[in-house]
Amino acid sequence: MKKSRFKNRVCWITGASSGIGKTLAIALAKEGAKLILSARNSSKLEEVKKTIGANFPIQILPLDLNDHKEVLYKKVDLAYEFYGEIDIIFHVGGISQRSNFENISTSTFEQIVAVNFWGAVYLTRALLPILRKSDDPIIVSINSVQGKFGVPDRTAYSASKHALMGFFDSLRAELFTDNIQITNILPGYVKTDLAKNALQGDGSTQGHLDEGKGGITVDKAVKDILSAVSKGKSEVVIGRPREQAAVYIKRFFPRFFEKLIRKK
Ligand SMILES: NC(=O)c1ccc[n+]([C@@H]2O[C@H](COP(=O)([O-])OP(=O)(O)OC[C@H]3O[C@@H](n4cnc5c(N)ncnc54)[C@H](OP(=O)(O)O)[C@@H]3O)[C@@H](O)[C@H]2O)c1
């Protein structure tokens, strides 16, 4: 049997308290990884740890991706102290948006960009010297198909995901000779609470899922994420055929795509 690329590797997951991050944690534990789980909600992180089981190496490190100084100066040091190494960072933590541009407050817009983009940038900056010590370092960015195209009511979200795409593509090119893999994952709709937790214009959460959106299961998403990372891919779109197609339609038929995504 082929050896898992995650066995005995120290994997740090942000956004591990729910959805994709939580399911990734469960899957990586099964693969024999040593885990560090982060998000703001520490009791939910403890629940994830309990679900996985007492015999697995799991450390909990609560953090707020909006608190950049804390992430940069303290949390990375604390994460390193757990196992004396970090091999893989999964940047999963993020928030979505449900508001048009004219109705979103500047502070809410900034919060979405701060968590999704700056959180990952600061964390990566602080972590790079530690990742360089690993013999197979990997950075995984859970981006979105909205890192390739914008849709209505997602100005801040889409901007943050486009920025992340540019940041990690540029960093990959810089680190080409340093043997650091960077994998951008672009999911379409995945059945999680992302829409429920999405911020409305005034900063309150939407509180319910979007109607009639569907999407792939979180288990399928995680299976595809781990497969892409194992294979050393730079960029992978995961989701239903229509979302995979959308990325190519936008690229090759941009005028037609504009019509498809307009607000009716
Ligand atoms: N579900 C989809 O359809 C979909 C599609 C494309 C991309 N994605 C991306 O996938 C990632 C995970 O989303 P999900 O679908 O799993 O949604 P989710 O269930 O809402 O999970 C979001 C995670 O991010 C964490 N988080 C939010 N704000 C944070 C902050 N300020 N500091 C630290 N952690 C924070 C949340 O934990 P706490 O609340 O405990 O902090 C939670 O663990 C996001 O980056 C999202 O953009 C999702």
Ligand as a Chemical Component Dictionary entry (heavy atoms), coordinates in Angstrom:
data_LIG
# 
_chem_comp.id                   LIG 
_chem_comp.type                 NON-POLYMER 
_chem_comp.pdbx_formal_charge   0 
_chem_comp.three_letter_code    LIG 
# 
loop_
_chem_comp_atom.comp_id 
_chem_comp_atom.atom_id 
_chem_comp_atom.alt_atom_id 
_chem_comp_atom.type_symbol 
_chem_comp_atom.charge 
_chem_comp_atom.model_Cartn_x 
_chem_comp_atom.model_Cartn_y 
_chem_comp_atom.model_Cartn_z 
_chem_comp_atom.pdbx_ordinal 
LIG N1  N1  N 0  -18.784 25.874 1.781  1  
LIG C1  C1  C 0  -18.583 26.365 0.574  2  
LIG O1  O1  O 0  -19.493 26.324 -0.294 3  
LIG C2  C2  C 0  -17.250 26.951 0.206  4  
LIG C3  C3  C 0  -17.013 27.239 -1.145 5  
LIG C4  C4  C 0  -15.797 27.817 -1.499 6  
LIG C5  C5  C 0  -14.854 28.100 -0.532 7  
LIG N2  N2  N 1  -15.101 27.822 0.780  8  
LIG C6  C6  C 0  -14.096 28.208 1.776  9  
LIG O2  O2  O 0  -13.868 27.157 2.683  10 
LIG C7  C7  C 0  -13.423 27.686 3.922  11 
LIG C8  C8  C 0  -14.176 26.990 5.056  12 
LIG O3  O3  O 0  -15.551 27.299 4.978  13 
LIG P1  P1  P 0  -16.703 26.269 5.387  14 
LIG O4  O4  O 0  -17.508 26.033 4.189  15 
LIG O5  O5  O -1 -16.140 25.116 6.133  16 
LIG O6  O6  O 0  -17.581 27.213 6.343  17 
LIG P2  P2  P 0  -17.832 27.219 7.924  18 
LIG O7  O7  O 0  -18.438 25.943 8.354  19 
LIG O8  O8  O 0  -18.563 28.484 8.189  20 
LIG O9  O9  O 0  -16.357 27.296 8.544  21 
LIG C9  C9  C 0  -15.633 28.471 8.613  22 
LIG C10 C10 C 0  -14.503 28.275 9.599  23 
LIG O10 O10 O 0  -13.729 29.489 9.651  24 
LIG C11 C11 C 0  -13.557 29.853 11.007 25 
LIG N3  N3  N 0  -13.439 31.295 11.151 26 
LIG C12 C12 C 0  -14.323 32.256 10.744 27 
LIG N4  N4  N 0  -13.895 33.465 11.121 28 
LIG C13 C13 C 0  -12.719 33.274 11.774 29 
LIG C14 C14 C 0  -11.799 34.137 12.421 30 
LIG N5  N5  N 0  -11.993 35.472 12.501 31 
LIG N6  N6  N 0  -10.693 33.603 13.000 32 
LIG C15 C15 C 0  -10.481 32.257 12.956 33 
LIG N7  N7  N 0  -11.315 31.390 12.372 34 
LIG C16 C16 C 0  -12.428 31.897 11.796 35 
LIG C17 C17 C 0  -14.804 29.317 11.725 36 
LIG O11 O11 O 0  -14.549 29.079 13.091 37 
LIG P3  P3  P 0  -14.948 30.040 14.316 38 
LIG O12 O12 O 0  -16.284 30.632 14.021 39 
LIG O13 O13 O 0  -14.926 29.103 15.499 40 
LIG O14 O14 O 0  -13.862 31.057 14.404 41 
LIG C18 C18 C 0  -14.993 27.995 11.011 42 
LIG O15 O15 O 0  -14.187 27.005 11.611 43 
LIG C19 C19 C 0  -13.645 29.209 3.852  44 
LIG O16 O16 O 0  -12.416 29.851 3.625  45 
LIG C20 C20 C 0  -14.536 29.376 2.644  46 
LIG O17 O17 O 0  -14.349 30.626 2.004  47 
LIG C21 C21 C 0  -16.284 27.250 1.167  48 
# 
loop_
_chem_comp_bond.comp_id 
_chem_comp_bond.atom_id_1 
_chem_comp_bond.atom_id_2 
_chem_comp_bond.value_order 
_chem_comp_bond.pdbx_ordinal 
LIG N1  C1  SING 1  
LIG C1  O1  DOUB 2  
LIG C1  C2  SING 3  
LIG C2  C3  SING 4  
LIG C2  C21 DOUB 5  
LIG C3  C4  DOUB 6  
LIG C4  C5  SING 7  
LIG C5  N2  DOUB 8  
LIG N2  C6  SING 9  
LIG N2  C21 SING 10 
LIG C6  O2  SING 11 
LIG C6  C20 SING 12 
LIG O2  C7  SING 13 
LIG C7  C8  SING 14 
LIG C7  C19 SING 15 
LIG C8  O3  SING 16 
LIG O3  P1  SING 17 
LIG P1  O4  DOUB 18 
LIG P1  O5  SING 19 
LIG P1  O6  SING 20 
LIG O6  P2  SING 21 
LIG P2  O7  DOUB 22 
LIG P2  O8  SING 23 
LIG P2  O9  SING 24 
LIG O9  C9  SING 25 
LIG C9  C10 SING 26 
LIG C10 O10 SING 27 
LIG C10 C18 SING 28 
LIG O10 C11 SING 29 
LIG C11 N3  SING 30 
LIG C11 C17 SING 31 
LIG N3  C12 SING 32 
LIG N3  C16 SING 33 
LIG C12 N4  DOUB 34 
LIG N4  C13 SING 35 
LIG C13 C14 SING 36 
LIG C13 C16 DOUB 37 
LIG C14 N5  SING 38 
LIG C14 N6  DOUB 39 
LIG N6  C15 SING 40 
LIG C15 N7  DOUB 41 
LIG N7  C16 SING 42 
LIG C17 O11 SING 43 
LIG C17 C18 SING 44 
LIG O11 P3  SING 45 
LIG P3  O12 DOUB 46 
LIG P3  O13 SING 47 
LIG P3  O14 SING 48 
LIG C18 O15 SING 49 
LIG C19 O16 SING 50 
LIG C19 C20 SING 51 
LIG C20 O17 SING 52 
# 
